[in-house]
Amino acid sequence: MRTVGLKLEPHKYRCPKCGERFKTKKELESHVQLKHPPEEEQQEEEKTPEEHEV
Ligand SMILES: [Zn+2]
């Protein structure tokens, strides 16, 4: 049996947020920045102290 080269690794990097897979770390990183931007947090919406005019 031969040791399989690293070239045969299809999708090594997986997005922890949505499970999408990528071949390179760069792709994963750009995907995370695009799809899961760290600045976008839902908590902020609940914590908005601004007064809402109804
Ligand atoms: Zn993702």
mmCIF file of the protein (N, C-alpha, C, O) and its ligand, coordinates in Angstrom:
data_MODEL
# 
_entry.id   MODEL 
# 
loop_
_entity.id 
_entity.type 
_entity.pdbx_number_of_molecules 
1 polymer     1 
2 non-polymer 1 
# 
_entity_poly.entity_id                      1 
_entity_poly.type                           'polypeptide(L)' 
_entity_poly.nstd_linkage                   no 
_entity_poly.nstd_monomer                   no 
_entity_poly.pdbx_seq_one_letter_code       MRTVGLKLEPHKYRCPKCGERFKTKKELESHVQLKHPPEEEQQEEEKTPEEHEV 
_entity_poly.pdbx_seq_one_letter_code_can   MRTVGLKLEPHKYRCPKCGERFKTKKELESHVQLKHPPEEEQQEEEKTPEEHEV 
_entity_poly.pdbx_strand_id                 A 
# 
loop_
_entity_poly_seq.entity_id 
_entity_poly_seq.num 
_entity_poly_seq.mon_id 
_entity_poly_seq.hetero 
1 1  MET n 
1 2  ARG n 
1 3  THR n 
1 4  VAL n 
1 5  GLY n 
1 6  LEU n 
1 7  LYS n 
1 8  LEU n 
1 9  GLU n 
1 10 PRO n 
1 11 HIS n 
1 12 LYS n 
1 13 TYR n 
1 14 ARG n 
1 15 CYS n 
1 16 PRO n 
1 17 LYS n 
1 18 CYS n 
1 19 GLY n 
1 20 GLU n 
1 21 ARG n 
1 22 PHE n 
1 23 LYS n 
1 24 THR n 
1 25 LYS n 
1 26 LYS n 
1 27 GLU n 
1 28 LEU n 
1 29 GLU n 
1 30 SER n 
1 31 HIS n 
1 32 VAL n 
1 33 GLN n 
1 34 LEU n 
1 35 LYS n 
1 36 HIS n 
1 37 PRO n 
1 38 PRO n 
1 39 GLU n 
1 40 GLU n 
1 41 GLU n 
1 42 GLN n 
1 43 GLN n 
1 44 GLU n 
1 45 GLU n 
1 46 GLU n 
1 47 LYS n 
1 48 THR n 
1 49 PRO n 
1 50 GLU n 
1 51 GLU n 
1 52 HIS n 
1 53 GLU n 
1 54 VAL n 
# 
loop_
_struct_asym.id 
_struct_asym.entity_id 
A 1 
B 2 
# 
loop_
_chem_comp.id 
_chem_comp.type 
_chem_comp.mon_nstd_flag 
ARG 'L-peptide linking' y 
CYS 'L-peptide linking' y 
GLN 'L-peptide linking' y 
GLU 'L-peptide linking' y 
GLY 'peptide linking'   y 
HIS 'L-peptide linking' y 
LEU 'L-peptide linking' y 
LYS 'L-peptide linking' y 
MET 'L-peptide linking' y 
PHE 'L-peptide linking' y 
PRO 'L-peptide linking' y 
SER 'L-peptide linking' y 
THR 'L-peptide linking' y 
TYR 'L-peptide linking' y 
VAL 'L-peptide linking' y 
ZN  non-polymer         . 
# 
_pdbx_entity_nonpoly.entity_id   2 
_pdbx_entity_nonpoly.name        ? 
_pdbx_entity_nonpoly.comp_id     ZN 
# 
_pdbx_nonpoly_scheme.asym_id         B 
_pdbx_nonpoly_scheme.entity_id       2 
_pdbx_nonpoly_scheme.mon_id          ZN 
_pdbx_nonpoly_scheme.ndb_seq_num     1 
_pdbx_nonpoly_scheme.pdb_seq_num     101 
_pdbx_nonpoly_scheme.auth_seq_num    101 
_pdbx_nonpoly_scheme.pdb_mon_id      ZN 
_pdbx_nonpoly_scheme.auth_mon_id     ZN 
_pdbx_nonpoly_scheme.pdb_strand_id   A 
_pdbx_nonpoly_scheme.pdb_ins_code    . 
# 
loop_
_atom_site.group_PDB 
_atom_site.id 
_atom_site.type_symbol 
_atom_site.label_atom_id 
_atom_site.label_alt_id 
_atom_site.label_comp_id 
_atom_site.label_asym_id 
_atom_site.label_entity_id 
_atom_site.label_seq_id 
_atom_site.pdbx_PDB_ins_code 
_atom_site.Cartn_x 
_atom_site.Cartn_y 
_atom_site.Cartn_z 
_atom_site.occupancy 
_atom_site.B_iso_or_equiv 
_atom_site.pdbx_formal_charge 
_atom_site.auth_seq_id 
_atom_site.auth_comp_id 
_atom_site.auth_asym_id 
_atom_site.auth_atom_id 
_atom_site.pdbx_PDB_model_num 
ATOM   1   N  N  . MET A 1 1  ? 0.839   -1.218 0.000  1.00 0.00 ? 1   MET A N  1 
ATOM   2   C  CA . MET A 1 1  ? 0.000   0.000  0.000  1.00 0.00 ? 1   MET A CA 1 
ATOM   3   C  C  . MET A 1 1  ? 0.863   1.253  0.000  1.00 0.00 ? 1   MET A C  1 
ATOM   4   O  O  . MET A 1 1  ? 1.912   1.324  0.641  1.00 0.00 ? 1   MET A O  1 
ATOM   5   N  N  . ARG A 1 2  ? 0.402   2.181  -0.706 1.00 0.00 ? 2   ARG A N  1 
ATOM   6   C  CA . ARG A 1 2  ? 1.143   3.435  -0.807 1.00 0.00 ? 2   ARG A CA 1 
ATOM   7   C  C  . ARG A 1 2  ? 0.530   4.506  0.093  1.00 0.00 ? 2   ARG A C  1 
ATOM   8   O  O  . ARG A 1 2  ? -0.676  4.520  0.340  1.00 0.00 ? 2   ARG A O  1 
ATOM   9   N  N  . THR A 1 3  ? 1.362   5.369  0.560  1.00 0.00 ? 3   THR A N  1 
ATOM   10  C  CA . THR A 1 3  ? 0.812   6.493  1.322  1.00 0.00 ? 3   THR A CA 1 
ATOM   11  C  C  . THR A 1 3  ? 0.209   7.497  0.356  1.00 0.00 ? 3   THR A C  1 
ATOM   12  O  O  . THR A 1 3  ? 0.854   7.948  -0.590 1.00 0.00 ? 3   THR A O  1 
ATOM   13  N  N  . VAL A 1 4  ? -1.001  7.822  0.613  1.00 0.00 ? 4   VAL A N  1 
ATOM   14  C  CA . VAL A 1 4  ? -1.684  8.760  -0.273 1.00 0.00 ? 4   VAL A CA 1 
ATOM   15  C  C  . VAL A 1 4  ? -1.163  10.172 -0.020 1.00 0.00 ? 4   VAL A C  1 
ATOM   16  O  O  . VAL A 1 4  ? -1.018  10.616 1.119  1.00 0.00 ? 4   VAL A O  1 
ATOM   17  N  N  . GLY A 1 5  ? -0.894  10.840 -1.104 1.00 0.00 ? 5   GLY A N  1 
ATOM   18  C  CA . GLY A 1 5  ? -0.355  12.198 -0.981 1.00 0.00 ? 5   GLY A CA 1 
ATOM   19  C  C  . GLY A 1 5  ? -1.384  13.162 -0.431 1.00 0.00 ? 5   GLY A C  1 
ATOM   20  O  O  . GLY A 1 5  ? -2.583  12.884 -0.425 1.00 0.00 ? 5   GLY A O  1 
ATOM   21  N  N  . LEU A 1 6  ? -0.908  14.270 0.016  1.00 0.00 ? 6   LEU A N  1 
ATOM   22  C  CA . LEU A 1 6  ? -1.799  15.271 0.579  1.00 0.00 ? 6   LEU A CA 1 
ATOM   23  C  C  . LEU A 1 6  ? -2.700  15.875 -0.488 1.00 0.00 ? 6   LEU A C  1 
ATOM   24  O  O  . LEU A 1 6  ? -3.688  16.545 -0.188 1.00 0.00 ? 6   LEU A O  1 
ATOM   25  N  N  . LYS A 1 7  ? -2.337  15.622 -1.729 1.00 0.00 ? 7   LYS A N  1 
ATOM   26  C  CA . LYS A 1 7  ? -3.126  16.220 -2.808 1.00 0.00 ? 7   LYS A CA 1 
ATOM   27  C  C  . LYS A 1 7  ? -4.551  15.682 -2.824 1.00 0.00 ? 7   LYS A C  1 
ATOM   28  O  O  . LYS A 1 7  ? -5.467  16.321 -3.341 1.00 0.00 ? 7   LYS A O  1 
ATOM   29  N  N  . LEU A 1 8  ? -4.716  14.525 -2.263 1.00 0.00 ? 8   LEU A N  1 
ATOM   30  C  CA . LEU A 1 8  ? -6.040  13.909 -2.334 1.00 0.00 ? 8   LEU A CA 1 
ATOM   31  C  C  . LEU A 1 8  ? -6.957  14.368 -1.211 1.00 0.00 ? 8   LEU A C  1 
ATOM   32  O  O  . LEU A 1 8  ? -8.084  13.890 -1.087 1.00 0.00 ? 8   LEU A O  1 
ATOM   33  N  N  . GLU A 1 9  ? -6.487  15.269 -0.417 1.00 0.00 ? 9   GLU A N  1 
ATOM   34  C  CA . GLU A 1 9  ? -7.380  15.795 0.609  1.00 0.00 ? 9   GLU A CA 1 
ATOM   35  C  C  . GLU A 1 9  ? -8.334  16.778 -0.035 1.00 0.00 ? 9   GLU A C  1 
ATOM   36  O  O  . GLU A 1 9  ? -7.917  17.850 -0.474 1.00 0.00 ? 9   GLU A O  1 
ATOM   37  N  N  . PRO A 1 10 ? -9.571  16.441 -0.097 1.00 0.00 ? 10  PRO A N  1 
ATOM   38  C  CA . PRO A 1 10 ? -10.549 17.247 -0.831 1.00 0.00 ? 10  PRO A CA 1 
ATOM   39  C  C  . PRO A 1 10 ? -10.920 18.530 -0.105 1.00 0.00 ? 10  PRO A C  1 
ATOM   40  O  O  . PRO A 1 10 ? -10.610 19.628 -0.568 1.00 0.00 ? 10  PRO A O  1 
ATOM   41  N  N  . HIS A 1 11 ? -11.558 18.394 0.986  1.00 0.00 ? 11  HIS A N  1 
ATOM   42  C  CA . HIS A 1 11 ? -11.994 19.591 1.698  1.00 0.00 ? 11  HIS A CA 1 
ATOM   43  C  C  . HIS A 1 11 ? -11.600 19.472 3.160  1.00 0.00 ? 11  HIS A C  1 
ATOM   44  O  O  . HIS A 1 11 ? -12.315 18.919 3.996  1.00 0.00 ? 11  HIS A O  1 
ATOM   45  N  N  . LYS A 1 12 ? -10.473 19.999 3.408  1.00 0.00 ? 12  LYS A N  1 
ATOM   46  C  CA . LYS A 1 12 ? -9.890  19.835 4.733  1.00 0.00 ? 12  LYS A CA 1 
ATOM   47  C  C  . LYS A 1 12 ? -10.496 20.798 5.745  1.00 0.00 ? 12  LYS A C  1 
ATOM   48  O  O  . LYS A 1 12 ? -10.665 20.468 6.919  1.00 0.00 ? 12  LYS A O  1 
ATOM   49  N  N  . TYR A 1 13 ? -10.815 21.974 5.274  1.00 0.00 ? 13  TYR A N  1 
ATOM   50  C  CA . TYR A 1 13 ? -11.283 23.000 6.202  1.00 0.00 ? 13  TYR A CA 1 
ATOM   51  C  C  . TYR A 1 13 ? -12.801 23.086 6.202  1.00 0.00 ? 13  TYR A C  1 
ATOM   52  O  O  . TYR A 1 13 ? -13.436 23.183 5.151  1.00 0.00 ? 13  TYR A O  1 
ATOM   53  N  N  . ARG A 1 14 ? -13.351 23.050 7.363  1.00 0.00 ? 14  ARG A N  1 
ATOM   54  C  CA . ARG A 1 14 ? -14.802 23.090 7.467  1.00 0.00 ? 14  ARG A CA 1 
ATOM   55  C  C  . ARG A 1 14 ? -15.233 24.284 8.300  1.00 0.00 ? 14  ARG A C  1 
ATOM   56  O  O  . ARG A 1 14 ? -14.650 24.577 9.344  1.00 0.00 ? 14  ARG A O  1 
ATOM   57  N  N  . CYS A 1 15 ? -16.252 24.959 7.826  1.00 0.00 ? 15  CYS A N  1 
ATOM   58  C  CA . CYS A 1 15 ? -16.771 26.099 8.563  1.00 0.00 ? 15  CYS A CA 1 
ATOM   59  C  C  . CYS A 1 15 ? -17.516 25.604 9.795  1.00 0.00 ? 15  CYS A C  1 
ATOM   60  O  O  . CYS A 1 15 ? -18.444 24.803 9.681  1.00 0.00 ? 15  CYS A O  1 
ATOM   61  N  N  . PRO A 1 16 ? -17.119 26.070 10.957 1.00 0.00 ? 16  PRO A N  1 
ATOM   62  C  CA . PRO A 1 16 ? -17.751 25.629 12.202 1.00 0.00 ? 16  PRO A CA 1 
ATOM   63  C  C  . PRO A 1 16 ? -19.160 26.196 12.361 1.00 0.00 ? 16  PRO A C  1 
ATOM   64  O  O  . PRO A 1 16 ? -19.941 25.724 13.188 1.00 0.00 ? 16  PRO A O  1 
ATOM   65  N  N  . LYS A 1 17 ? -19.469 27.192 11.577 1.00 0.00 ? 17  LYS A N  1 
ATOM   66  C  CA . LYS A 1 17 ? -20.776 27.847 11.742 1.00 0.00 ? 17  LYS A CA 1 
ATOM   67  C  C  . LYS A 1 17 ? -21.847 27.184 10.883 1.00 0.00 ? 17  LYS A C  1 
ATOM   68  O  O  . LYS A 1 17 ? -22.954 26.921 11.352 1.00 0.00 ? 17  LYS A O  1 
ATOM   69  N  N  . CYS A 1 18 ? -21.515 26.921 9.641  1.00 0.00 ? 18  CYS A N  1 
ATOM   70  C  CA . CYS A 1 18 ? -22.546 26.392 8.756  1.00 0.00 ? 18  CYS A CA 1 
ATOM   71  C  C  . CYS A 1 18 ? -22.164 25.030 8.179  1.00 0.00 ? 18  CYS A C  1 
ATOM   72  O  O  . CYS A 1 18 ? -22.983 24.383 7.526  1.00 0.00 ? 18  CYS A O  1 
ATOM   73  N  N  . GLY A 1 19 ? -20.935 24.595 8.413  1.00 0.00 ? 19  GLY A N  1 
ATOM   74  C  CA . GLY A 1 19 ? -20.557 23.251 7.970  1.00 0.00 ? 19  GLY A CA 1 
ATOM   75  C  C  . GLY A 1 19 ? -20.064 23.181 6.548  1.00 0.00 ? 19  GLY A C  1 
ATOM   76  O  O  . GLY A 1 19 ? -19.757 22.092 6.062  1.00 0.00 ? 19  GLY A O  1 
ATOM   77  N  N  . GLU A 1 20 ? -19.979 24.283 5.875  1.00 0.00 ? 20  GLU A N  1 
ATOM   78  C  CA . GLU A 1 20 ? -19.483 24.282 4.510  1.00 0.00 ? 20  GLU A CA 1 
ATOM   79  C  C  . GLU A 1 20 ? -17.993 23.955 4.492  1.00 0.00 ? 20  GLU A C  1 
ATOM   80  O  O  . GLU A 1 20 ? -17.253 24.317 5.407  1.00 0.00 ? 20  GLU A O  1 
ATOM   81  N  N  . ARG A 1 21 ? -17.564 23.260 3.425  1.00 0.00 ? 21  ARG A N  1 
ATOM   82  C  CA . ARG A 1 21 ? -16.173 22.819 3.415  1.00 0.00 ? 21  ARG A CA 1 
ATOM   83  C  C  . ARG A 1 21 ? -15.363 23.531 2.343  1.00 0.00 ? 21  ARG A C  1 
ATOM   84  O  O  . ARG A 1 21 ? -15.883 23.920 1.297  1.00 0.00 ? 21  ARG A O  1 
ATOM   85  N  N  . PHE A 1 22 ? -14.072 23.691 2.632  1.00 0.00 ? 22  PHE A N  1 
ATOM   86  C  CA . PHE A 1 22 ? -13.195 24.397 1.714  1.00 0.00 ? 22  PHE A CA 1 
ATOM   87  C  C  . PHE A 1 22 ? -11.861 23.694 1.600  1.00 0.00 ? 22  PHE A C  1 
ATOM   88  O  O  . PHE A 1 22 ? -11.417 22.981 2.500  1.00 0.00 ? 22  PHE A O  1 
ATOM   89  N  N  . LYS A 1 23 ? -11.236 23.923 0.451  1.00 0.00 ? 23  LYS A N  1 
ATOM   90  C  CA . LYS A 1 23 ? -9.958  23.258 0.208  1.00 0.00 ? 23  LYS A CA 1 
ATOM   91  C  C  . LYS A 1 23 ? -8.820  23.945 0.946  1.00 0.00 ? 23  LYS A C  1 
ATOM   92  O  O  . LYS A 1 23 ? -7.888  23.303 1.429  1.00 0.00 ? 23  LYS A O  1 
ATOM   93  N  N  . THR A 1 24 ? -8.918  25.243 1.020  1.00 0.00 ? 24  THR A N  1 
ATOM   94  C  CA . THR A 1 24 ? -7.820  25.980 1.634  1.00 0.00 ? 24  THR A CA 1 
ATOM   95  C  C  . THR A 1 24 ? -8.322  26.806 2.808  1.00 0.00 ? 24  THR A C  1 
ATOM   96  O  O  . THR A 1 24 ? -9.502  27.141 2.912  1.00 0.00 ? 24  THR A O  1 
ATOM   97  N  N  . LYS A 1 25 ? -7.396  27.112 3.668  1.00 0.00 ? 25  LYS A N  1 
ATOM   98  C  CA . LYS A 1 25 ? -7.742  27.910 4.839  1.00 0.00 ? 25  LYS A CA 1 
ATOM   99  C  C  . LYS A 1 25 ? -8.180  29.312 4.421  1.00 0.00 ? 25  LYS A C  1 
ATOM   100 O  O  . LYS A 1 25 ? -9.044  29.933 5.040  1.00 0.00 ? 25  LYS A O  1 
ATOM   101 N  N  . LYS A 1 26 ? -7.552  29.781 3.348  1.00 0.00 ? 26  LYS A N  1 
ATOM   102 C  CA . LYS A 1 26 ? -7.899  31.118 2.866  1.00 0.00 ? 26  LYS A CA 1 
ATOM   103 C  C  . LYS A 1 26 ? -9.358  31.187 2.447  1.00 0.00 ? 26  LYS A C  1 
ATOM   104 O  O  . LYS A 1 26 ? -10.073 32.143 2.747  1.00 0.00 ? 26  LYS A O  1 
ATOM   105 N  N  . GLU A 1 27 ? -9.773  30.146 1.746  1.00 0.00 ? 27  GLU A N  1 
ATOM   106 C  CA . GLU A 1 27 ? -11.167 30.127 1.296  1.00 0.00 ? 27  GLU A CA 1 
ATOM   107 C  C  . GLU A 1 27 ? -12.100 30.127 2.492  1.00 0.00 ? 27  GLU A C  1 
ATOM   108 O  O  . GLU A 1 27 ? -13.106 30.836 2.520  1.00 0.00 ? 27  GLU A O  1 
ATOM   109 N  N  . LEU A 1 28 ? -11.751 29.332 3.464  1.00 0.00 ? 28  LEU A N  1 
ATOM   110 C  CA . LEU A 1 28 ? -12.580 29.265 4.665  1.00 0.00 ? 28  LEU A CA 1 
ATOM   111 C  C  . LEU A 1 28 ? -12.623 30.615 5.364  1.00 0.00 ? 28  LEU A C  1 
ATOM   112 O  O  . LEU A 1 28 ? -13.682 31.067 5.797  1.00 0.00 ? 28  LEU A O  1 
ATOM   113 N  N  . GLU A 1 29 ? -11.477 31.246 5.467  1.00 0.00 ? 29  GLU A N  1 
ATOM   114 C  CA . GLU A 1 29 ? -11.430 32.522 6.165  1.00 0.00 ? 29  GLU A CA 1 
ATOM   115 C  C  . GLU A 1 29 ? -12.265 33.577 5.447  1.00 0.00 ? 29  GLU A C  1 
ATOM   116 O  O  . GLU A 1 29 ? -12.998 34.339 6.079  1.00 0.00 ? 29  GLU A O  1 
ATOM   117 N  N  . SER A 1 30 ? -12.148 33.613 4.133  1.00 0.00 ? 30  SER A N  1 
ATOM   118 C  CA . SER A 1 30 ? -12.925 34.608 3.401  1.00 0.00 ? 30  SER A CA 1 
ATOM   119 C  C  . SER A 1 30 ? -14.407 34.289 3.483  1.00 0.00 ? 30  SER A C  1 
ATOM   120 O  O  . SER A 1 30 ? -15.251 35.184 3.508  1.00 0.00 ? 30  SER A O  1 
ATOM   121 N  N  . HIS A 1 31 ? -14.702 33.019 3.526  1.00 0.00 ? 31  HIS A N  1 
ATOM   122 C  CA . HIS A 1 31 ? -16.105 32.628 3.645  1.00 0.00 ? 31  HIS A CA 1 
ATOM   123 C  C  . HIS A 1 31 ? -16.661 33.080 4.999  1.00 0.00 ? 31  HIS A C  1 
ATOM   124 O  O  . HIS A 1 31 ? -17.761 33.627 5.075  1.00 0.00 ? 31  HIS A O  1 
ATOM   125 N  N  . VAL A 1 32 ? -15.912 32.854 6.036  1.00 0.00 ? 32  VAL A N  1 
ATOM   126 C  CA . VAL A 1 32 ? -16.359 33.235 7.375  1.00 0.00 ? 32  VAL A CA 1 
ATOM   127 C  C  . VAL A 1 32 ? -16.555 34.744 7.453  1.00 0.00 ? 32  VAL A C  1 
ATOM   128 O  O  . VAL A 1 32 ? -17.509 35.230 8.060  1.00 0.00 ? 32  VAL A O  1 
ATOM   129 N  N  . GLN A 1 33 ? -15.636 35.475 6.829  1.00 0.00 ? 33  GLN A N  1 
ATOM   130 C  CA . GLN A 1 33 ? -15.759 36.929 6.888  1.00 0.00 ? 33  GLN A CA 1 
ATOM   131 C  C  . GLN A 1 33 ? -16.981 37.399 6.121  1.00 0.00 ? 33  GLN A C  1 
ATOM   132 O  O  . GLN A 1 33 ? -17.625 38.381 6.490  1.00 0.00 ? 33  GLN A O  1 
ATOM   133 N  N  . LEU A 1 34 ? -17.286 36.692 5.060  1.00 0.00 ? 34  LEU A N  1 
ATOM   134 C  CA . LEU A 1 34 ? -18.416 37.106 4.243  1.00 0.00 ? 34  LEU A CA 1 
ATOM   135 C  C  . LEU A 1 34 ? -19.738 36.667 4.851  1.00 0.00 ? 34  LEU A C  1 
ATOM   136 O  O  . LEU A 1 34 ? -20.689 37.444 4.935  1.00 0.00 ? 34  LEU A O  1 
ATOM   137 N  N  . LYS A 1 35 ? -19.780 35.432 5.264  1.00 0.00 ? 35  LYS A N  1 
ATOM   138 C  CA . LYS A 1 35 ? -21.059 34.865 5.700  1.00 0.00 ? 35  LYS A CA 1 
ATOM   139 C  C  . LYS A 1 35 ? -21.273 35.021 7.193  1.00 0.00 ? 35  LYS A C  1 
ATOM   140 O  O  . LYS A 1 35 ? -22.402 35.159 7.664  1.00 0.00 ? 35  LYS A O  1 
ATOM   141 N  N  . HIS A 1 36 ? -20.188 34.999 7.919  1.00 0.00 ? 36  HIS A N  1 
ATOM   142 C  CA . HIS A 1 36 ? -20.344 35.114 9.369  1.00 0.00 ? 36  HIS A CA 1 
ATOM   143 C  C  . HIS A 1 36 ? -19.431 36.202 9.909  1.00 0.00 ? 36  HIS A C  1 
ATOM   144 O  O  . HIS A 1 36 ? -18.453 35.916 10.598 1.00 0.00 ? 36  HIS A O  1 
ATOM   145 N  N  . PRO A 1 37 ? -19.747 37.426 9.600  1.00 0.00 ? 37  PRO A N  1 
ATOM   146 C  CA . PRO A 1 37 ? -18.930 38.540 10.093 1.00 0.00 ? 37  PRO A CA 1 
ATOM   147 C  C  . PRO A 1 37 ? -19.018 38.629 11.602 1.00 0.00 ? 37  PRO A C  1 
ATOM   148 O  O  . PRO A 1 37 ? -20.104 38.572 12.178 1.00 0.00 ? 37  PRO A O  1 
ATOM   149 N  N  . PRO A 1 38 ? -17.876 38.769 12.232 1.00 0.00 ? 38  PRO A N  1 
ATOM   150 C  CA . PRO A 1 38 ? -17.808 38.767 13.705 1.00 0.00 ? 38  PRO A CA 1 
ATOM   151 C  C  . PRO A 1 38 ? -18.484 39.969 14.327 1.00 0.00 ? 38  PRO A C  1 
ATOM   152 O  O  . PRO A 1 38 ? -18.880 39.934 15.492 1.00 0.00 ? 38  PRO A O  1 
ATOM   153 N  N  . GLU A 1 39 ? -18.614 41.028 13.557 1.00 0.00 ? 39  GLU A N  1 
ATOM   154 C  CA . GLU A 1 39 ? -19.198 42.240 14.143 1.00 0.00 ? 39  GLU A CA 1 
ATOM   155 C  C  . GLU A 1 39 ? -20.713 42.142 14.239 1.00 0.00 ? 39  GLU A C  1 
ATOM   156 O  O  . GLU A 1 39 ? -21.361 42.880 14.982 1.00 0.00 ? 39  GLU A O  1 
ATOM   157 N  N  . GLU A 1 40 ? -21.249 41.220 13.476 1.00 0.00 ? 40  GLU A N  1 
ATOM   158 C  CA . GLU A 1 40 ? -22.701 41.113 13.464 1.00 0.00 ? 40  GLU A CA 1 
ATOM   159 C  C  . GLU A 1 40 ? -23.169 40.189 14.572 1.00 0.00 ? 40  GLU A C  1 
ATOM   160 O  O  . GLU A 1 40 ? -23.106 38.965 14.449 1.00 0.00 ? 40  GLU A O  1 
ATOM   161 N  N  . GLU A 1 41 ? -23.629 40.777 15.631 1.00 0.00 ? 41  GLU A N  1 
ATOM   162 C  CA . GLU A 1 41 ? -24.092 39.963 16.750 1.00 0.00 ? 41  GLU A CA 1 
ATOM   163 C  C  . GLU A 1 41 ? -25.539 40.282 17.060 1.00 0.00 ? 41  GLU A C  1 
ATOM   164 O  O  . GLU A 1 41 ? -25.965 41.437 17.060 1.00 0.00 ? 41  GLU A O  1 
ATOM   165 N  N  . GLN A 1 42 ? -26.265 39.237 17.318 1.00 0.00 ? 42  GLN A N  1 
ATOM   166 C  CA . GLN A 1 42 ? -27.694 39.434 17.572 1.00 0.00 ? 42  GLN A CA 1 
ATOM   167 C  C  . GLN A 1 42 ? -27.921 40.095 18.913 1.00 0.00 ? 42  GLN A C  1 
ATOM   168 O  O  . GLN A 1 42 ? -28.930 40.769 19.119 1.00 0.00 ? 42  GLN A O  1 
ATOM   169 N  N  . GLN A 1 43 ? -26.997 39.905 19.814 1.00 0.00 ? 43  GLN A N  1 
ATOM   170 C  CA . GLN A 1 43 ? -27.176 40.456 21.146 1.00 0.00 ? 43  GLN A CA 1 
ATOM   171 C  C  . GLN A 1 43 ? -27.320 41.970 21.106 1.00 0.00 ? 43  GLN A C  1 
ATOM   172 O  O  . GLN A 1 43 ? -28.012 42.565 21.932 1.00 0.00 ? 43  GLN A O  1 
ATOM   173 N  N  . GLU A 1 44 ? -26.666 42.570 20.149 1.00 0.00 ? 44  GLU A N  1 
ATOM   174 C  CA . GLU A 1 44 ? -26.709 44.022 20.070 1.00 0.00 ? 44  GLU A CA 1 
ATOM   175 C  C  . GLU A 1 44 ? -28.131 44.517 19.859 1.00 0.00 ? 44  GLU A C  1 
ATOM   176 O  O  . GLU A 1 44 ? -28.530 45.563 20.369 1.00 0.00 ? 44  GLU A O  1 
ATOM   177 N  N  . GLU A 1 45 ? -28.868 43.752 19.107 1.00 0.00 ? 45  GLU A N  1 
ATOM   178 C  CA . GLU A 1 45 ? -30.232 44.185 18.812 1.00 0.00 ? 45  GLU A CA 1 
ATOM   179 C  C  . GLU A 1 45 ? -31.075 44.213 20.075 1.00 0.00 ? 45  GLU A C  1 
ATOM   180 O  O  . GLU A 1 45 ? -31.900 45.105 20.273 1.00 0.00 ? 45  GLU A O  1 
ATOM   181 N  N  . GLU A 1 46 ? -30.856 43.241 20.905 1.00 0.00 ? 46  GLU A N  1 
ATOM   182 C  CA . GLU A 1 46 ? -31.664 43.187 22.121 1.00 0.00 ? 46  GLU A CA 1 
ATOM   183 C  C  . GLU A 1 46 ? -31.217 44.234 23.132 1.00 0.00 ? 46  GLU A C  1 
ATOM   184 O  O  . GLU A 1 46 ? -31.985 44.681 23.984 1.00 0.00 ? 46  GLU A O  1 
ATOM   185 N  N  . LYS A 1 47 ? -29.972 44.601 23.010 1.00 0.00 ? 47  LYS A N  1 
ATOM   186 C  CA . LYS A 1 47 ? -29.432 45.502 24.020 1.00 0.00 ? 47  LYS A CA 1 
ATOM   187 C  C  . LYS A 1 47 ? -29.509 46.975 23.617 1.00 0.00 ? 47  LYS A C  1 
ATOM   188 O  O  . LYS A 1 47 ? -28.970 47.835 24.314 1.00 0.00 ? 47  LYS A O  1 
ATOM   189 N  N  . THR A 1 48 ? -30.160 47.267 22.526 1.00 0.00 ? 48  THR A N  1 
ATOM   190 C  CA . THR A 1 48 ? -30.204 48.652 22.093 1.00 0.00 ? 48  THR A CA 1 
ATOM   191 C  C  . THR A 1 48 ? -30.961 49.514 23.087 1.00 0.00 ? 48  THR A C  1 
ATOM   192 O  O  . THR A 1 48 ? -32.166 49.350 23.280 1.00 0.00 ? 48  THR A O  1 
ATOM   193 N  N  . PRO A 1 49 ? -30.249 50.423 23.710 1.00 0.00 ? 49  PRO A N  1 
ATOM   194 C  CA . PRO A 1 49 ? -30.861 51.284 24.721 1.00 0.00 ? 49  PRO A CA 1 
ATOM   195 C  C  . PRO A 1 49 ? -31.589 52.473 24.105 1.00 0.00 ? 49  PRO A C  1 
ATOM   196 O  O  . PRO A 1 49 ? -32.176 53.299 24.805 1.00 0.00 ? 49  PRO A O  1 
ATOM   197 N  N  . GLU A 1 50 ? -31.536 52.535 22.795 1.00 0.00 ? 50  GLU A N  1 
ATOM   198 C  CA . GLU A 1 50 ? -32.177 53.683 22.144 1.00 0.00 ? 50  GLU A CA 1 
ATOM   199 C  C  . GLU A 1 50 ? -33.674 53.636 22.319 1.00 0.00 ? 50  GLU A C  1 
ATOM   200 O  O  . GLU A 1 50 ? -34.290 52.572 22.382 1.00 0.00 ? 50  GLU A O  1 
ATOM   201 N  N  . GLU A 1 51 ? -34.238 54.821 22.396 1.00 0.00 ? 51  GLU A N  1 
ATOM   202 C  CA . GLU A 1 51 ? -35.692 54.868 22.569 1.00 0.00 ? 51  GLU A CA 1 
ATOM   203 C  C  . GLU A 1 51 ? -36.390 54.769 21.212 1.00 0.00 ? 51  GLU A C  1 
ATOM   204 O  O  . GLU A 1 51 ? -36.046 55.468 20.259 1.00 0.00 ? 51  GLU A O  1 
ATOM   205 N  N  . HIS A 1 52 ? -37.336 53.920 21.162 1.00 0.00 ? 52  HIS A N  1 
ATOM   206 C  CA . HIS A 1 52 ? -38.064 53.760 19.903 1.00 0.00 ? 52  HIS A CA 1 
ATOM   207 C  C  . HIS A 1 52 ? -39.358 54.549 19.926 1.00 0.00 ? 52  HIS A C  1 
ATOM   208 O  O  . HIS A 1 52 ? -40.171 54.445 20.844 1.00 0.00 ? 52  HIS A O  1 
ATOM   209 N  N  . GLU A 1 53 ? -39.514 55.336 18.884 1.00 0.00 ? 53  GLU A N  1 
ATOM   210 C  CA . GLU A 1 53 ? -40.765 56.107 18.829 1.00 0.00 ? 53  GLU A CA 1 
ATOM   211 C  C  . GLU A 1 53 ? -41.842 55.271 18.159 1.00 0.00 ? 53  GLU A C  1 
ATOM   212 O  O  . GLU A 1 53 ? -41.696 54.852 17.011 1.00 0.00 ? 53  GLU A O  1 
ATOM   213 N  N  . VAL A 1 54 ? -42.868 55.046 18.850 1.00 0.00 ? 54  VAL A N  1 
ATOM   214 C  CA . VAL A 1 54 ? -43.951 54.222 18.284 1.00 0.00 ? 54  VAL A CA 1 
ATOM   215 C  C  . VAL A 1 54 ? -45.092 55.086 17.832 1.00 0.00 ? 54  VAL A C  1 
ATOM   216 O  O  . VAL A 1 54 ? -46.092 54.574 17.330 1.00 0.00 ? 54  VAL A O  1 
HETATM 217 ZN ZN . ZN  B 2 .  ? -20.010 29.152 7.061  1.00 0.00 2 101 ZN  A ZN 1 
# 
